[in-house]
Amino acid sequence: MKLFKGINVVSIPVTDLDRARDFYRDILGLGEPLYDLPEAGWIEFSSGREGAGNVSVTLAEPGWRPSAGTTLVLDVEDCHAAVEELRRRAVACDDPQVFPGYVTFAGFTDPFGNRLQMCSPAA
């Protein structure tokens, strides 16, 4: 029996919801939040593809530090082009890494130090 049917939402802790809203909405281009509930410490965005799960930012507890062990990976059409565009938007990105026939990916961080990654099919 298959218990799980997919990913509903991945939550990322942040220390400033307003700054996170700006970054995820405008810099990453996720668009207007689906749910914008700062009073509940929660802002949720579409990941860009129906049924693929959403991305939320949640208000971190005092003393929180970003995790180095968990990485949110977002799909892009062309990883090389996405790196160039994010760099134009002042986001520090790693150079794309290519695994021929499998995937091209690059890492970057949000303003709070959360590790993010983007990937696209490799040529």
N, C-alpha and C positions, 0 to 999 in steps of 0.2 A: 504494500500500500504506500503510495506516494503521499507523504504528509503535507509538504509545502508546495505551493503553487506559483511562487515567484517572490520578488522583493517589492514590498509596498513603499518603504521609505528608508533612506540611510540618513541618520542624524549626525551632525557635526557640531561639537561644542565650540562656542565662540565667547569672547568676553565683552563684545559690543554688538548688539543686534542691529543698530542703525548702520554701522560701518559694514557689517556682514551683508545686510540687505543691499547696500550700494555695490559691494564687490560681486556678489553672486548674481544680482539682477543686471547690473550695467557692465562691469568688466568682463565677467564670464558670459554674459548675454543670455542668462536663463530666463529673462523676462520678468514680468510682474509676478509676485508670489501668488500661489494658489490659495494659501492661508497666511495671513499676516496678523499674528496674535502676540505682539510684544508683551502684553500683560500676562500671558501664559508662558513667556520665554520661548516662543516657537514661531518660526517663519519657514514656510515650505514652498519649494519651487518644483516645477516639472523638470525632469531630466532631459526633456527634448523629444522623447519618443513615447508614444502611447503604450502603456502596459509595461514599460521598462523599469518602473519604480521612480520615486521622487527623491529629492535632496532637501533636507531641512537643516536649518541652523538653530541651535538651541542655546540658551544662556547657560554658560559654564558656571560651575560651583566655584566659590572662592578657593584660591590655591591651585586651580586646574592648570595642567601643562599639556601641550599637544602630544599625541601619541606618535611614535615613530614606527609602530607595528601595523597600523591599519591605513590602507590607502584607498580612497575613492577614485575609481577609474571611469572617466567619461568618454563616450564615443565621439569621434569627430570624423568628418569625411576624409581629411588630409592632414595628418599630424604635422608635417613640415609647414604647411600654410598656417595651421592653428598656432604653432609656436611663434611664427613670425608676427601674427596678429596680436597675440597676447604680449609679446615683447614691445610692440608698438603701444600697447596699453599699459606699459610700465610694469608688467609682471615678469619677474625673473623665472625663466624656464630652462631646464636642462636641454641639451641638444637631443634631437630625436635619435633613438636607437632602433635599428632595423633587424628583425629576424626574418630573413628572406622566405617568402612563401607563407608567413604566419602573421606577423604583427609589426607595426611601427608604433613606438610609444615615447612619451617624454614626461618627465615629472616637473612639478612646480608646487608652490605653497600658497595658501591664502594669507591674508594679513595677520593671522593669528598663529601661524606656524603649522597648520594642518597640512599634511602631505596629500597632494592630489596628483592625478596622472591623467593623461589623455592618450587615446590609442585609435589607430585606424588600420585597415588591412594593409599588409606589405605588398609591394608590387611583385 
